[in-house]
Amino acid sequence: MIFSTLGRYFFRRYMITAFWFMVGVSAIIFLADFSETTRRLSGLDQYSVLGALAMTALRLPSILQQTIPTLSLFIGMTVLIALNRRYELVVTRAAGISVWQFIFPIIVGSFLIGLVTLFVINPLGAWGQRESVSMETSWRQSSNRAKSSKFVPWIRQISGDEDVIIGGKSYQDKGTELLDVVVFHFDKDGSVILRQDARTAKLEHGYWLLTDVLENRPGEIPVRKPTAQVRTNLKQEYIQESLEQPESVAFLDLSRKIKVSKSYGISTKALETQFHSLLSLPILLVAMTLIAATVSLKFSRFAQSRSMILGGIVSGFVLYVVSVLVKAFGSSGAIPPLVAVWIPVIVATAVGATILLHQEDG
């Protein structure tokens, strides 16, 4: 069917509609994110309109990727309702073509959008996310207004007789440089013997290099030093692997990242969940298309049934919310990542196909 004249027509209609949906949603995302970027960063010294536009453009693919499952639902409903209202589906059915034949080009179109997202939009989004974070960190650092980051852990290291805890408000260079740093030194009894507050902490080979340091010892006057060193047995690769977020890793790099993280003894649940989530995306878009078909194929002379359309929209949103929720459980390790990601997708696909079979074939 996909290679016939009618199949190519339906496929072309779907792809054109998808293109304009993408353009429209991208424009809305760009305007909204640019406004938010301007609100947050306009007070920084290095802020400029061109810089904010560039930062917004870098984040655009990552944000657009998150909307694609829901967009797939609306694209499928829009195409099928338009074909119905123009009597094209009526003529197609009268010619003896089954629903599975004329919906197949649309399913292929949604699957191809999933592949494009996987191999084009996702790598662009991962790269743009890293670059935009780097730009914002640079702007804030030049203005001495570092932003707190929930992704910076407190790192405890034991090197020889030294027991040290180090942390910061934010980081750059993939975690090898911490900003607005606090370092606590403990003795054998667990008491704090030294606190160091530093502007930055750069992880070198065998030590942390602190700059603009204020040292506080119990019962002594604070001392300020231009630099200081804190011994460590942590490797740069370990810090980079432990701090890098799954969303900033491209799909093609996730397998390698999982292997490397396992070699360092770092939990890979979040990375595995992200990998399976991206891998299942084309099937998820097919499931969204089947759900759209269940509420859009019934012919109505003047308008589609509002209740059915609303039901389709609610069903699609529920599927998306459940997928995100279960993905969070998979990332935390509460559910195996493979099960957390694939079960909702498989169930949704099976339910959509079953409803269509019931509606069309009894």
Protein Blocks (a to p, Z undefined) as FASTA:
>chain_A
ZZmmklmmmmmmmmmmmmmmmmmmmmmmmmmmmmmmmmmmmmpmklcfklmmmmmmmmmm
mmmmmmmmmmmmmmmmmmmmmmmmnommmmmmmnopafklmmmmmmmmmmmmmmmmmmmm
mmmmmmmmmmmmmmmmmmmmmnopacddfkbccddddehjbccddddfbdcehhpacghi
adddddfkopafbdcddfbdcddehiacdehiadddehiacdddfbdcdddfbdfklmmm
mmpcfklpcfklmmmmmmmmmmnopafklmmmmmmmmmmmmmmmmmmmmmmmmmmmpccf
kbccfklmmmmmmmmmmmmmmmmmmmmmmmnopacfklmmmmmmmmmmmmmmmmmmmmmn
ZZ
